Amino acid sequence: MFDVIGCIENIENARVADLEAIQKAFYNPESTAIFIYGDVNEYELKKVVNAIFGSWKSNAIKTPSLVQSKAKHTETEIAVIQDDTLCGNHSYVKLNFRSPNGAVDFSDTYTAEYLKRLLDEEEVQYGKILDKKFLFSRFKKETASTRFNFTNSFLFYMDFKADKNLVRHSLSFLEVLRKKILTKIMNERSYFSQDIKSRCVNSFLEDYELDYEVSKSLLQNFAYFWALKDEYYLSDFPQNMQKTDVEAMRYFIEKYFFESEPLIEIFVSAETMRKYESQWQKQGISIVKDNSFAWWNEKEKRESIAETEEIQSRVEQGSVYSPTSYYDYKGHNCAILGEIDERELSNGIKVYIQKDSSKEKVGLTFGIKGGCAHLEENESGLEDEVLNVMATSSRKWRKKKRNAFLRANNSKIRYVSCQSYSLLQLTSDSSSEFFSCLPLFTDGIQRPYFDTREIAKRKDEAKEEVATFFASSDNALFYEMLSAVYRDNGIVATAYLTNESRKNISSKVLKKIYKRILNAHDIFIVATGNVDTERLIDFLESSVAKIKAVDNKTPLFDIKIRNTQSVKIHHRECEYAPLVFRAFETNCNSPNEYAALLLATDIYNVALHNVVREKYGVCYSANCNSIGKDYFCNAFFALSEQSKFNALDSLVKEAITEAKSYCTEKKLLNGCKKWRILTIASEYEGVKDKGLQIAENVAFWDNPYWSEELSLQIEDCSEEDVLRAFESG
């Protein structure tokens, strides 16, 4: 059989005659099917398809039949491959076994798929056996995985620390797989009970067949299985998987994993390759430093060279910055976020751990999704008051004792409540101090003390805060705009205290809100810094894992700007200096769209300044900013004349037209990109900021890496993407 990798020469030297020969041999009606999915008129559709493809005639050239090679590998082959994406002593190993081909050995594919799913079942303990055996040689736990792709390959994968015994560890991996795992499966009839069979089959269905919400995925899966065998292959697969028993599994494992030897691929960093290459060569192991023999890698290599030349050109022009590393405002290189370990407590609370042993400080952020969606009428800002109680006292740790203990242990507790979420954070200067203060922190979460006297005092303090907030004309106007937008979305409260909600600050009301917001379904935790992961998880299991998961999960809302009517308010500070806020929906559903919208906003702000202020002198400040993830808002301060106030719509349209013309200016677009990336990077500087930033990513987007992904999307945005953002946003 031919090697599908090919080479660059085949692609570059291909002639039209070569392509036509391939077309005649393989692209025939006999080997073609059309897949259509969705709400369609079958009769009309058949007419269209027949009109397009009905006249397509066969070339009368017999399509070559697929042949499965029966040759067995009699010796284990080992290759060490340099992977430039790895660093330090990080390595990983792949055990590649020849497996059944769905186009030929389709009866064995049912057993192969069952085995793949079975290895993920708790009863088999596949990952636990490997973790226990290779505890001191693993790079990180729980990385063992398998892959079966229906086309000749069954792969077992695991991470290792690279050292002089790496090859021996890889062979030991093979030995443990055969003797302790596969042999156990061959002889354990309980692994083929109806309960386990159902779980394995359901896992398959979730991946391949039950994806009806995304028609594209369903069609791709159906077409893939049809290409391997026939139109019934996918639909019959679950029933055939169900027939797998211990005898069929024993035959399968003997045939594919014992009678034939694997190819072992060991992937190492360039540093490890330099260190042990001579040793591996003496052992007769194949060394692969450059895999550019694959035509697509050669293509990527050439593109990389071209990109390097372009970057060098940009360096000479003084406008280069890297999308894979961030810089602070002083130009110092900052490390990217790094790997986040995701865990889940027994009550379903997700825990995201970004461990960084290079920093002594430790931070823990306790997040609650939902924000003002938890609140009822006249409860604006009261979730913040509840967090104030949780942060300052508990039944065991009253306020004075609590503050003294935190000071003695160089630790702080802070909290913040926003429109869509609330965060409570503990930060400590060292790991030991952190774990000393952790019981105090969680006690405030689980057993806050709603002291009637303290809450009455807080109610009096809030009176002055509310008066100060609304004394500011732009604060007052912003609040009214926010309230109008939220009312239009059926939300009756905001994150800001008002005169009405301040009156409801009482022990009774805050206790009710506390019970409402403390639902495990809405909670997540982020840990950062020099934290002991296992110790932390054990403690959280004994504390916050006791929080119940109540069925009434708080719905996360998406803002829709439906109200096109203006809302007018009067304020004593604004009689001769009118202010205007204009809110509009973002209409974006992906990081790419959001990145483009942010850049469009930056360019639009330049145009607003040039048109609204410089050209017409309408106001001293005009800007556009994002409000959360849902909507953006224009703010126009000090409109000088009523006539210009009425002409605001035409001025905005002119500014948008002007902004579109700026998109072709490379320096402006690149400058906006750099500023946005630096802004995102600066938010990850300290343990506190990094924890809050990750928490905001989870709260808004359910993705701890959102900001990093957004940075890369910003870097990749083209002027066409930004222009599209003006049309949709």
C-alpha positions in Angstrom: 0.0 0.0 0.0 1.1 3.6 -0.7 2.2 5.9 2.1 -0.5 8.5 2.4 2.0 11.1 3.8 3.4 11.6 0.3 6.0 14.2 -0.5 6.1 17.8 -1.6 7.4 16.9 -5.1 4.2 14.9 -5.8 2.2 18.1 -5.1 4.5 20.5 -6.9 5.0 18.3 -10.0 1.4 17.1 -10.5 0.2 17.4 -14.1 -3.4 17.9 -15.3 -3.2 14.4 -16.8 -2.3 12.9 -13.4 -5.2 14.6 -11.8 -7.6 13.5 -14.6 -6.4 9.9 -14.2 -7.2 10.0 -10.5 -10.5 11.5 -11.2 -11.5 8.8 -13.7 -10.3 6.0 -11.4 -12.0 7.2 -8.1 -14.6 9.8 -8.9 -17.4 7.8 -10.4 -21.2 7.5 -9.6 -20.6 4.0 -8.4 -18.4 5.2 -5.5 -20.4 8.4 -4.7 -23.3 9.3 -2.4 -25.1 12.6 -1.7 -26.0 13.4 1.9 -28.7 15.9 2.8 -30.1 16.8 6.2 -32.7 19.2 7.5 -36.2 20.4 6.8 -36.3 20.0 3.0 -38.9 19.3 0.4 -37.9 15.8 -0.7 -39.7 15.9 -4.1 -38.3 19.3 -5.1 -34.8 18.4 -3.8 -34.7 15.2 -5.8 -35.5 17.2 -9.0 -32.6 19.6 -8.2 -30.1 16.8 -7.4 -31.1 14.9 -10.6 -30.7 18.0 -12.7 -27.2 18.5 -11.4 -25.9 14.9 -11.1 -28.3 12.9 -13.2 -26.3 13.1 -16.4 -23.0 12.1 -14.7 -21.8 8.9 -16.4 -19.3 6.3 -15.3 -15.9 6.2 -16.9 -16.1 2.4 -17.1 -12.9 2.1 -15.2 -13.1 -0.3 -12.3 -12.4 1.4 -9.0 -9.5 -0.4 -7.2 -10.7 -2.5 -4.3 -9.3 -1.9 -0.8 -6.9 -4.5 0.4 -5.9 -5.0 4.1 -2.3 -6.0 4.5 -2.0 -9.3 6.4 1.7 -8.8 7.2 2.4 -8.8 10.9 5.1 -6.8 12.7 7.4 -9.5 14.2 9.6 -7.0 16.1 8.9 -3.9 18.2 10.2 -0.8 16.4 11.2 2.2 18.4 11.7 5.8 17.1 12.6 8.9 19.1 11.1 12.0 17.4 12.0 15.6 18.1 8.9 17.7 18.8 9.8 21.4 18.8 6.5 22.2 20.6 7.8 20.4 23.8 10.1 22.0 26.3 12.4 20.8 29.1 11.9 17.2 30.2 8.3 16.9 28.9 7.9 13.9 26.6 5.1 11.6 25.5 4.9 8.1 24.1 2.6 6.5 21.5 2.2 2.7 21.2 0.9 2.2 17.6 -0.7 -1.2 16.9 -2.1 -2.3 13.6 -5.9 -2.5 14.0 -8.9 -3.5 12.0 -9.8 -1.4 9.0 -13.4 -0.4 8.8 -13.4 -0.9 5.0 -12.2 -4.5 5.2 -12.2 -6.0 8.7 -15.5 -4.3 9.8 -16.5 -7.2 12.0 -13.5 -6.5 14.2 -14.2 -2.8 14.4 -17.1 -3.4 16.7 -14.8 -5.1 19.3 -12.1 -2.5 18.8 -14.6 0.4 19.5 -15.9 -1.5 22.6 -12.4 -1.9 23.9 -11.7 1.8 23.4 -14.8 2.7 25.4 -14.2 0.0 28.0 -10.8 1.4 28.9 -12.6 4.6 30.0 -14.8 2.7 32.4 -14.0 3.0 36.1 -14.1 -0.7 36.7 -11.2 -1.4 34.4 -8.9 1.2 36.2 -6.8 1.6 33.1 -5.6 5.1 34.1 -5.1 4.3 37.8 -3.0 1.2 37.0 -0.7 3.3 34.8 -0.6 6.2 37.3 0.4 3.8 40.1 3.0 2.0 38.1 4.7 5.1 36.6 4.2 7.5 39.5 7.8 8.7 39.5 8.3 8.8 35.8 5.0 10.5 34.7 5.2 14.1 33.6 1.7 14.6 34.9 -1.1 12.3 36.1 -4.2 11.2 34.2 -2.9 11.6 30.6 -3.3 8.0 29.5 -5.6 7.8 26.5 -6.5 5.7 23.5 -7.5 6.3 19.9 -9.0 4.0 17.3 -9.7 5.7 14.0 -11.2 2.7 11.9 -8.3 2.9 9.5 -5.4 0.5 10.6 -4.3 2.2 13.8 -5.1 1.6 17.5 -3.0 4.0 19.6 -2.1 4.1 23.3 -0.8 7.4 24.6 0.9 8.6 27.8 3.1 11.4 29.2 6.5 10.8 30.7 9.4 12.7 32.2 12.3 12.5 29.8 15.4 10.9 31.4 18.0 8.3 30.5 15.5 5.6 31.2 12.8 6.9 28.8 13.1 4.0 26.4 12.9 1.5 29.2 9.8 3.3 30.6 8.2 3.1 27.1 8.8 -0.7 26.9 7.5 -1.0 30.5 4.4 0.8 29.4 3.9 -1.8 26.7 4.5 -4.6 29.2 2.0 -3.3 31.7 -0.5 -2.7 29.0 -0.3 -6.4 27.8 0.2 -8.2 31.2 -1.9 -6.1 33.6 -4.6 -4.5 31.5 -5.3 -6.4 28.3 -4.8 -9.8 29.9 -7.2 -8.8 32.7 -9.8 -7.7 30.1 -9.5 -11.0 28.2 -10.4 -13.0 31.3 -12.9 -10.8 33.1 -16.5 -11.6 32.1 -18.0 -8.8 34.4 -16.6 -6.3 31.8 -19.3 -7.5 29.4 -22.3 -7.1 31.7 -25.4 -5.4 30.3 -24.8 -2.3 32.4 -21.2 -1.8 31.1 -22.3 -2.6 27.6 -24.9 0.1 27.7 -22.5 2.7 29.0 -20.0 1.9 26.2 -22.6 2.0 23.5 -24.1 5.3 24.9 -20.6 6.8 24.8 -20.3 5.8 21.2 -23.7 7.2 20.3 -22.9 10.6 22.0 -19.8 10.9 19.8 -21.2 9.8 16.5 -24.9 9.4 16.1 -26.9 11.5 18.5 -25.5 14.8 17.4 -28.8 16.0 15.8 -28.4 19.6 16.9 -25.5 20.1 14.5 -26.5 18.7 11.1 -23.0 19.2 9.7 -21.5 16.9 12.4 -24.1 14.3 11.8 -23.6 14.3 8.1 -19.9 14.1 8.4 -20.1 11.1 10.7 -22.7 9.3 8.5 -20.6 10.0 5.3 -17.4 8.8 7.1 -19.0 5.5 8.0 -20.6 5.1 4.6 -17.2 5.6 2.9 -15.8 2.8 5.1 -18.5 0.2 4.3 -22.1 1.2 3.5 -25.1 3.3 4.5 -26.0 0.9 7.3 -22.6 0.7 9.0 -23.3 3.6 11.4 -26.9 2.7 12.2 -26.0 -0.9 12.9 -22.9 -0.2 14.8 -24.5 0.1 18.3 -26.3 -3.3 18.0 -23.1 -5.0 16.8 -21.1 -3.4 19.7 -23.7 -4.9 22.1 -22.8 -8.4 20.8 -19.2 -8.2 22.1 -18.5 -10.8 24.7 -15.4 -12.1 26.5 -14.6 -14.7 23.8 -14.8 -12.1 21.0 -12.6 -9.8 23.0 -10.0 -12.5 23.7 -9.8 -13.3 20.0 -9.4 -9.6 19.2 -6.7 -8.8 21.7 -4.7 -11.9 20.8 -4.9 -11.1 17.1 -4.0 -7.4 17.2 -2.0 -6.8 20.4 -0.1 -10.1 21.0 0.5 -11.7 17.6 1.8 -8.4 16.1 4.3 -6.0 17.6 3.8 -2.2 17.8 5.7 0.8 16.6 6.7 2.9 19.6 7.0 6.6 19.0 8.8 8.7 21.7 8.4 12.4 21.3 10.9 14.6 23.1 12.1 18.2 23.2 15.1 19.5 21.3 16.9 19.8 24.7 16.3 16.1 25.5 17.3 15.0 22.1 20.7 16.7 22.4 21.2 15.2 25.8 20.4 11.5 25.0 20.7 11.2 21.2 24.2 9.5 21.3 22.9 7.0 23.9 19.8 6.1 21.8 21.9 5.8 18.6 24.2 3.2 20.4 21.0 1.3 21.3 20.1 1.1 17.6 17.0 3.3 18.0 15.8 5.3 15.1 16.2 9.1 15.5 13.9 11.5 13.7 14.8 15.2 14.1 12.9 16.6 11.1 9.6 15.3 9.9 9.4 17.7 7.0 9.2 14.7 4.7 5.4 15.1 5.0 4.3 17.4 2.2 2.1 19.5 4.5 4.9 20.0 7.0 7.2 21.1 4.2 4.5 23.5 3.2 4.1 24.8 6.7 7.9 25.1 7.0 8.0 27.3 3.8 5.2 29.4 5.1 7.0 29.7 8.4 10.1 30.9 6.6 8.0 33.5 4.7 6.4 34.6 8.0 9.8 35.0 9.6 11.0 37.1 6.7 7.8 39.2 7.1 8.4 39.6 10.8 12.0 40.6 10.2 10.7 43.3 7.9 8.3 44.5 10.6 11.1 44.5 13.1 13.0 46.9 10.8 9.9 49.1 10.6 9.6 49.0 14.4 6.0 47.5 14.5 6.5 43.8 15.4 5.0 42.0 18.4 4.4 38.3 19.1 1.0 36.6 19.3 2.4 33.8 21.5 4.1 35.9 24.2 2.9 39.0 25.9 4.7 42.1 27.1 3.9 44.5 29.9 3.9 48.3 29.5 7.6 48.5 30.2 8.4 46.0 27.4 9.2 43.1 29.7 8.3 39.6 28.4 5.5 38.1 30.4 4.8 34.3 30.5 1.5 33.2 29.0 -1.2 31.8 31.4 0.1 28.2 31.3 -1.7 25.0 31.8 -4.9 24.9 34.0 -5.8 21.7 35.9 -9.5 21.3 35.9 -11.1 19.2 38.7 -14.7 18.7 39.8 -15.9 18.3 43.4 -18.4 15.6 44.5 -21.2 18.2 44.4 -20.4 19.3 40.8 -18.4 22.5 41.6 -15.7 23.0 39.0 -12.2 23.8 40.3 -9.6 25.4 38.0 -6.0 25.3 39.3 -3.3 27.4 37.6 -0.2 26.2 39.6 2.9 28.3 39.5 5.7 27.2 41.8 7.9 30.1 40.8 5.6 32.4 42.9 5.2 32.1 46.6 1.8 33.8 46.7 -1.4 31.7 46.5 -4.9 32.9 45.6 -8.3 31.2 45.8 -11.3 32.8 44.0 -14.8 31.6 44.9 -17.2 32.5 42.0 -21.0 32.6 41.8 -22.5 32.9 38.3 -25.8 34.8 37.8 -25.2 38.2 39.3 -28.2 40.4 39.4 -30.3 37.6 37.8 -30.5 36.2 41.4 -32.1 39.4 42.6 -35.8 40.4 42.8 -37.3 43.9 42.6 -35.8 46.5 45.0 -32.8 44.2 45.7 -30.3 46.0 43.4 -26.8 45.7 44.8 -27.8 43.4 47.7 -25.7 40.4 46.4 -22.7 42.6 47.1 -24.0 43.1 50.7 -24.3 39.4 51.2 -20.7 38.9 50.0 -19.6 41.6 52.4 -21.0 39.5 55.2 -19.4 36.3 53.9 -16.0 38.1 53.6 -16.0 39.7 57.0 -17.4 37.3 59.5 -18.7 33.8 60.3 -20.1 32.0 63.3 -16.7 30.8 64.4 -14.7 33.8 63.2 -16.2 37.2 64.2 -15.0 40.3 62.5 -12.3 41.5 65.0 -10.8 38.0 65.5 -11.0 37.3 61.8 -9.1 40.5 60.7 -6.4 39.9 63.3 -5.8 36.3 62.1 -5.6 37.5 58.5 -3.1 40.2 59.3 -0.9 37.7 61.3 -0.9 35.4 58.3 -0.2 38.0 55.6 -3.5 37.3 53.9 -6.4 39.3 52.5 -10.0 38.7 51.6 -11.7 40.8 49.0 -15.0 40.6 47.1 -16.7 42.0 44.0 -20.2 41.8 42.6 -20.9 42.5 39.0 -23.9 42.4 36.7 -23.4 38.7 35.8 -21.3 37.2 38.6 -19.8 37.7 42.1 -16.3 36.8 43.3 -14.9 36.2 46.8 -11.1 35.9 46.9 -8.5 34.9 49.5 -4.8 35.8 48.8 -1.8 34.8 50.9 1.9 35.6 50.7 2.8 31.9 51.1 1.4 28.4 50.7 1.5 27.7 54.5 -0.3 31.0 55.3 -2.8 30.2 52.7 -3.8 26.8 54.1 -3.9 28.4 57.6 -6.5 30.9 56.4 -8.4 28.6 54.2 -10.7 27.3 57.0 -11.5 30.9 58.0 -12.3 31.7 54.3 -14.6 28.7 53.7 -16.3 29.1 57.1 -17.5 32.6 55.9 -18.9 31.0 52.8 -20.7 28.2 54.5 -21.7 29.8 57.8 -21.8 33.6 57.5 -22.9 35.5 60.6 -25.6 38.0 59.8 -25.1 40.2 62.8 -28.1 42.5 63.2 -26.1 45.4 64.7 -23.4 45.2 62.0 -26.0 45.1 59.2 -27.8 48.1 60.6 -24.5 50.0 60.7 -23.9 48.9 57.1 -27.3 50.2 56.1 -26.4 53.7 57.4 -23.0 53.7 55.7 -24.7 52.8 52.4 -26.9 55.9 52.5 -24.0 58.2 51.9 -22.5 55.8 49.3 -25.7 55.8 47.2 -26.0 59.6 47.5 -22.4 60.1 46.4 -22.8 57.7 43.4 -26.0 59.4 42.1 -24.6 62.9 42.6 -22.4 62.2 39.6 -24.3 63.1 36.5 -22.7 60.5 34.3 -23.2 57.8 37.0 -26.9 58.7 37.2 -27.3 58.6 33.4 -25.4 55.4 33.1 -27.6 53.8 35.7 -30.8 54.9 34.0 -29.5 53.5 30.6 -28.5 50.2 32.4 -31.9 50.0 34.0 -33.8 50.6 30.7 -31.7 47.9 29.0 -32.2 45.4 31.8 -35.9 46.1 32.2 -36.3 45.4 28.5 -34.8 42.0 29.2 -37.1 41.2 32.1 -34.4 41.8 34.7 -35.6 43.8 37.7 -32.3 44.6 39.5 -28.8 45.8 38.8 -25.5 45.4 40.7 -25.7 48.9 42.1 -27.4 49.9 45.3 -30.2 52.4 45.0 -32.2 54.4 47.6 -35.0 51.8 47.3 -32.8 48.7 47.6 -30.7 50.3 50.5 -33.9 50.2 52.6 -34.0 46.4 52.3 -30.5 45.9 53.9 -31.6 43.7 56.8 -30.6 40.4 58.3 -33.8 38.8 57.1 -33.5 39.9 53.5 -29.8 39.1 53.2 -30.3 35.6 54.6 -32.9 34.9 51.9 -30.5 36.1 49.1 -27.7 34.1 50.6 -29.8 30.9 50.4 -30.7 31.8 46.9 -27.2 32.3 45.6 -25.5 29.4 47.3 -26.3 26.7 44.8 -23.5 24.4 43.7 -24.8 24.6 40.1 -23.8 28.2 39.9 -20.5 28.0 41.8 -16.9 27.6 40.5 -13.5 28.0 42.1 -10.1 29.2 40.7 -6.8 28.7 42.5 -3.5 30.3 41.4 0.1 30.4 42.5 2.2 28.0 44.6 -0.7 25.8 45.6 -0.6 22.1 46.6 -3.3 20.8 44.3 -4.1 17.5 46.0 -4.2 19.1 49.5 -6.5 21.8 48.2 -8.9 19.4 46.6 -9.0 17.3 49.8 -9.8 20.4 51.9 -12.5 21.6 49.4 -14.1 18.2 49.5 -14.4 18.4 53.3 -15.8 22.0 53.1 -17.5 23.6 50.1 -18.3 20.3 48.6 -21.0 20.2 51.2 -22.9 23.0 49.4 -26.0 21.5 47.8 -26.8 21.5 44.1 -30.4 22.8 43.9 -32.3 22.2 40.7 -33.3 25.8 40.1 -30.1 26.8 38.5 -29.9 30.6 37.9 -30.4 31.2 34.1 -27.6 33.2 32.5 -29.0 35.9 30.5 -28.0 37.4 27.1 -28.8 41.1 26.7 -31.0 42.0 23.8 -31.4 45.7 22.9 -35.0 45.7 21.8 -36.1 49.1 23.1 -35.5 51.8 20.4 -37.2 54.5 22.4 -35.0 57.1 24.1 -35.1 57.5 27.9 -34.8 61.0 29.2 -33.8 62.0 32.7 -33.2 65.3 34.5 -30.2 65.9 36.8 -29.2 69.0 38.6 -25.6 68.8 37.3 -26.6 68.4 33.7 -28.7 71.5 33.0 -26.1 73.2 30.7 -24.1 70.1 29.8 -26.3 67.4 28.3 -25.0 63.7 28.3 -26.1 60.9 26.0 -25.7 57.2 26.3 -26.5 54.9 23.3 -26.5 51.1 23.9 -26.4 48.5 21.2 -26.2 44.7 21.1 -22.9 43.1 20.1 -24.4 40.2 18.0 -21.2 38.2 18.3 -21.0 34.4 19.0 -17.4 33.6 18.8 -13.9 34.8 20.0 -13.1 35.8 16.4 -16.2 38.0 16.2 -15.7 39.5 19.6 -12.0 40.3 18.8 -13.0 42.0 15.6 -15.7 44.0 17.4 -13.1 45.2 20.0 -10.8 46.4 17.3 -13.7 48.0 15.4 -14.5 49.8 18.6 -11.0 51.2 19.0 -10.9 52.4 15.4 -14.5 53.8 15.8 -13.3 55.8 18.9 -10.7 57.5 16.8 -13.3 58.4 14.2 -15.7 59.6 16.8 -13.0 62.0 18.1 -12.2 63.3 14.7 -15.8 63.7 13.5 -17.9 64.6 16.6 -15.3 66.7 18.5 -12.7 67.9 16.0 -14.9 68.4 12.9 -18.2 69.6 14.4 -17.3 70.5 18.0 -20.4 68.8 19.3 -19.0 67.6 22.6 -15.7 67.5 24.6 -15.7 63.7 24.9 -17.2 60.9 22.8 -16.4 57.2 23.2 -17.6 53.7 22.7 -16.9 50.8 25.2 -18.0 47.3 25.9 -20.3 46.6 28.8 -19.7 43.0 29.8 -20.0 40.6 26.9 -23.5 41.4 25.8 -23.6 45.0 24.6 -21.6 48.1 23.8 -22.4 51.7 24.6 -21.6 55.1 23.1 -21.2 58.0 25.5 -21.4 61.6 24.4 -20.6 64.2 27.0 -21.5 67.9 26.9 -23.4 68.3 23.7 -23.3 72.0 23.2 -26.5 72.8 21.3 -29.9 71.3 21.0 -29.7 71.3 17.2 -26.5 69.2 17.3 -28.1 66.9 19.9 -30.8 66.2 17.4 -28.2 65.6 14.6 -26.5 62.9 16.7 -27.7 60.0 14.5 -26.2 61.5 11.4 -22.9 62.3 13.2 -22.7 58.6 14.3 -23.3 57.4 10.8 -20.6 59.7 9.5 -18.2 58.5 12.2 -18.8 54.9 11.2 -18.2 55.6 7.6 -15.0 57.4 8.6 -13.9 54.5 10.8 -14.4 52.0 7.9 -12.0 54.0 5.8 -9.4 53.8 8.6 -9.4 49.9 8.5 -7.0 49.9 5.6 -4.4 51.8 7.6 -2.0 49.1 8.8 -0.4 51.2 11.5 -3.7 52.1 13.1 -5.0 48.5 13.1 -1.7 47.1 14.4 -1.5 49.7 17.1 -5.1 48.8 18.2 -4.1 45.1 18.3 -1.0 45.8 20.3 -2.9 47.9 22.9 -5.6 45.3 23.3 -3.1 42.4 23.7 -1.0 44.4 26.2 -4.2 45.3 28.2 -5.2 41.6 28.4 -1.6 40.6 29.4 -1.4 43.2 32.1 -4.4 41.6 33.8 -2.4 38.4 34.5 0.5 40.1 36.4 -0.2 39.1 40.0 -1.8 36.1 41.7 -4.8 38.3 42.6 -5.3 39.6 39.1 -4.6 36.3 37.4 -7.1 34.5 39.6 -9.7 37.2 39.0 -9.1 37.2 35.3 -9.4 33.5 35.0 -12.6 33.7 37.1 -14.1 36.3 34.8 -13.3 34.1 31.8 -15.2 31.2 33.5 -18.0 33.4 34.7 -18.6 35.1 31.3 -17.6 32.4 28.8 -17.2 29.0 30.7 -13.7 29.0 29.4 -10.7 29.7 31.7 -8.5 30.4 28.6 -10.9 32.9 27.0 -8.6 36.0 27.4 -5.6 34.1 25.9 -7.7 32.8 23.0 -9.1 36.3 22.5 -5.5 37.7 22.3 -4.6 35.2 19.5 -7.9 36.0 17.7 -7.0 39.8 18.0 -3.6 39.1 16.5 -5.2 37.1 13.6 -7.9 39.7 12.8 -7.8 41.1 9.3 -9.2 44.4 8.0 -12.0 42.4 6.4 -12.9 40.9 9.8 -13.1 44.4 11.3 -15.2 45.7 8.4 -17.6 42.8 9.0 -17.8 43.8 12.6 -19.0 47.3 11.6 -21.8 45.7 9.6 -23.0 43.3 12.4 -22.3 45.2 15.6 
